[in-house]
């Protein structure tokens, strides 16, 4: 959703005035006894990494409302996370491009949500207005969502939670359930890997020359296409791989999509025996592969949070993104930040301070290698 300019434009231009208008109807709402919460809906229309951070909140809701049915509204981008979550009983897939082409389908989607008669709806999107509209039209008795500075999306919630800039996003998500006064037992991340995915990962690794129980490091160089400012230079990744192999003679596994092919072609022939690659892998099999690795080195992406969720050490490179808010979670996590004075510049994930990745360029290969040494030595 962040990368689609048309959807963002429509969401901004039409979303804000519609929400302000609908807020007028709140004065006709009467305070009712909510009673037992039987049906809960969580709305999250963007970001794989955000959705991984949201799962502990959903787990907490299930622990407190064990008899309740929890549903989610997600998109193709992040529904793969929810599909393996035992706390979620129903997934409604929101299809923005399809709904723009045919608004009648959007109305049918809203009607489908309304028919469920949810008692509680939580909008977990930080800035999208369409998610707030879905929340309002659900007609739920309790509607909770963020008041995010400058985003004007909070007008139709009857429980408004301030979105805070100076805390980690997982804490912001937990703030959403504070109005419910629930008991919070555990905030740890999770990502369920299926048995068949473990077998597929094992077979795939062996097919490319990584044997059972053999140590290997994953290098994931990609960032979303709309977020090139987060990109550590590819030439730096190449140098890092060369130095790691020379020092440790360990296998390197490059992951990503077909966009990573150009990166692979830069690997020199004399070390190619130690460099393997797996592209366009299903997220379940990829998570199983990550779980078998020794270390993952990556930029700030959803894969960073996925690595934390499966309990593998990660070295995360941050330039425009603030690790205080978006950094990896876990004892095995290492953050390497740019030292430029203008870094970090991001708050919500799209308001970059410039059109370059100078902050990422300022991170030296030697600095990353230093932390690789620490992880491998421990």
N, C-alpha and C positions, 0 to 999 in steps of 0.2 A: 504493500500500500504506500510506503514511503517513497518508493521509486516511481510511482505512476503519477505523472504531472497532471494529467487530465482529471483523475479522481481527486487529487489534492485540491485542484482549482474548484471543482464542483462542490467539494466538501466545505471549502472556505466561503465561497461566494453565496451559495444557497443555504448551507448548513447553519451559519450564525443567525441570519434573520429569521429562519424558520424556528429555531430553538427559542429565540427571544419572544416570538409570537406565541409559541406553545406554552411558554412560562406563564402567560396570562391565565391559562386554564387551571393552574395550580391553586388559585384562590377559591376555586369551586370544589377542591378536594376536601373531604371531611376526614378528620382523624378517626380511624377505625381500629378496633382491636385486631391486630394481625393474627393472633392465635398461633396455631401450630404451623410451622413452615414445612410443607410437604414437597414443594417443587422449587428448585433453585436454578437460575440461569446465569451463566457467566459469559460476557461478551468480550472477545479479544480478536480483533480483525487483522492484526499485523505482528510480525516479528517472531521468528522461531525461538530466538534466545529469550525474549520476554515471556513466551509461553512456558518455557522450561522453568523460569523463575516463578511463574504463577502456579505451577503444579502444587508446591507445598501449601499454598493458600487453599486450593481446592481440597487437598487432603485434610486440612484442618477443619474445613466446613463439614466434610463427611464424618469426621470424628465427633463433631458436636451435634450434627443432625443426622445421625446414623440411619434413620428411617426415610430420609428425604431422597428424592430423585434429583440428581444433578445433571444438567444439560449445559452445553456450550454452543456459542455461535463463533465459528472460526472460518478461515479462508483456506484455500489450497496451500498457502504458504506455511501454515502452522498446524493444520489438522492432524498431521502425522504424529505429533507429540501426544495429542489427546487420544488417538486411536489405541494406544497401548496403556492407557491410564484406567486402573480398576475403579476409580472413584467416579468416573464419568459414564453415564448410562446412555446419553443421546447426543449426537453431534448434528448441528444444523450448519450446513456449509453455505456461507455467504459468497455470492459470485458477483463482484462489483461491475466487471466489464459487461456481463450478461444483463445485469439490471439497468445499466445505463442505456443499452441498446433497446431494452424492452421494459419500461417502468411498470408495466402490468405484472411482470414476474416479481418485481420488488413488492408490490401490493399483496400478491399471493403469499410471498415469503413472510411478510408481516402478519398476515392473517393466520398463517400456520403457527407462528409464535404465540399469538393471542389465544388461539384455541387451547394451548397448553395450560393457560391460567396459572402462570407462575406466581408464587407468593413473594419471592425475592429475586430481583435482577441486579447484578453487579456489572457495571461497565468498567472494564479494566484497561481501556485504551486511554492514553495520556492526552491526546490532542484531537483525535478524529471526532467530528461532529455526527457522522452517520451512526456511530455506535450509540451515542446519546439519544438519537432519534429512535433507534430500535428499542432502547431501554424505555423511553416514554410510551411508545405505542404498544409495548407489551402489556400495559395496564396493571403491572404488578403493584401490590400494596406497598412494598419496600423497594425503592430504587436508589441505589448507591453509585456514586461516581466521583471522579476527580474534578476539582476546581484547579485548573492549570493556568498559570499566569499568561495572559495574552491569547488564550485559545477559545474563550467564550463558549464552553461546551457544557457548563454545569447548571444551566437555568431550569432544567426540567427534573432534576433529581430531588427527592425529598430528604435525602441524606447526603450532604456534600462533604467530601474529604479533600483537604488541601494537598495538592501534589507538591512535595518538597524537593528542592534542588540539591540539598546538601546531605542527603542520605542515599544509601544504595537502593536500587529500584525494587529489590525484593522486599525491603522495609516499607516502601510506598504501597506495594501490593497488600502487605499485611495491614497497613493502615485502613484499607478498604473494608476490612471486616471488624474493625474496632467498634463501630456503632452497634454491632450485634452482641458485644460483650462476651465473646466466645473464649474458651480456654485454648491457648496456643502451647502445644507440647513440643513441637519439632519443626524447625525451619530448613532442614536439610533437603538438598536437591535429590531427584531420582529420575531414572529413565529405565523403564523395563525392557530388557533384551530377551527376545523369545529364543527357545531352544533351537529352532530351525535356523535362526539368524546366526547363532553361535557356530553351528555346523557349516553354514555357507561361508562365514568369515574364515574359518579354519581352512576349508577347501580352497578358497580364493587366495589366501596367503601362501599356501603351499604351492599353488599353481604358478605363482610369480617368483618363487624361490625363497620364501621366508618360512623356515622350518618351525615345527612345533617347539614352543618354549624358547625360541631364538629372540633375543632382544632386538628391537627396532624403534626408531624415532619417526614420528609423523611430522611432516612439514606441510602446513596448509597455508598457502600464500594468498588465496583468493579473498576478496571482499565483495559485497554486493556491487553491481555495476553502477548504481547511483551514488556509491560512497567511496570513490577512488581516493579521496583525501585520507582515508584510513590505511592506505596501501603502503606497507614497507617496500622499498624498491626491490624488484625481482632480482636485480644483480646482487643485492645484499643477501637474499635467500640463497642464491647460487654460491656465493663466497662462504656463507655459513655452512652449507652442506659440504663443500670441499674441505673446510677446516675440521669439521666433525669427523668425517671419514678418515682424513689423514691422521688425526689424533687417536681415534678410537676403533677404526676399522669396523664400524657398526653399520647395519643396513639402515637406509633412509627410505621411508615410504611417503611419496607425494600424493596427496588427495586433493580433490576438487572436481570441477566440471570440465567440459571440453575446452573452456577458456584457458585452462592450465596447460594445455598442450604446448603453447609457445614458450612457457617456462621450462618445460621438460627438454625442449630442443636446445636450450642453453647449457645443459649439463655436459661437461667435457667427457670425451670418450674414455679417458683413463680411469674414471671413477664410476662409470655407468653400471658396472657389475654390482656395485653396492647400492645403486639407486633404483627403486621400484616405483611403480605408480598404479593407482586405482582411481578411475574417474567415473563420474555420474553414477555413484553407488547409492542404492536405497538406504535411507537413513537408519533403518534397523540393522542392516548388515554393517554399515559404516560405524555405528555405535559399538557393535561387537568387535570390529577391527580395532577401534580406539581402545577398548577395554583390555586388549591384549598387548598394547604398545607400552613402551617404557616412559615416553615423554611426547608431548605435543607442543609444537611451536607455531603460533599463529597470530594474526592480527585480531582486533576486537570484532568478532563475528559470532553468529549463533553456534558455530562449532566449538568456540571457546567454552560456552556454557554447557554444551553437550558433553565435552570432555570432563568438566567438573562434575556433572551429574553421574557419570560412570566411574568416577573416583580415580582418574589418571592425572599425574602432574602436568601442568600446563604453564608455558611461558607465553604471556600475552603482551603484545606490543601495542602501546597506546600513544596516540598523538592528539587528534582533535577530541577524542572521547575521554571523559573523566573516569578513571578507575574507581574513584570513590563512589560513583553512581553506577557505572556499567562494568566494573572490573569482575574478574573471576572470583568465585566463592569456593573456599576450601583451603585446608592447611597446606596442600601441595601446590598451591598456585603462586606464581611469580609474576609480578607486574613490572614491565620496563616502560618508563614514561619518557616522552620527549622533554628536553630541558629548555625548549624555546619559551620565552615569556608569554607568548600568546596562546600557549597550549595549557589546558584544553579549552576549546571554544564551543563545544556542543553541550546542549542541555537535553533536548528532546530527540535529537538524532538526525536533524535535517538542516539546522541553521548554522552551516559552516561559516567560519570567519573569513575564509579565503578560498580561492579556486586552485590551490596547490596542495601538495602533500609534503611541504618543506619540514613540517614537524616530524613526520615519519622518517624523512631522509636524515634527520639529525641523530637518529639512534644508530650507534656504531655496531658493526658486526662483532667486534671484540667484546662489547658489553653483553651482547646476547650469548656469545660463546662462554663467557664467564659463568653465567647462570646455568648453561648446559652442563658445564663442568661440575657445578655444585649438585645438580640433580643426579648425574651419573655417578658421582663419587659417594653419594649417600645411599 
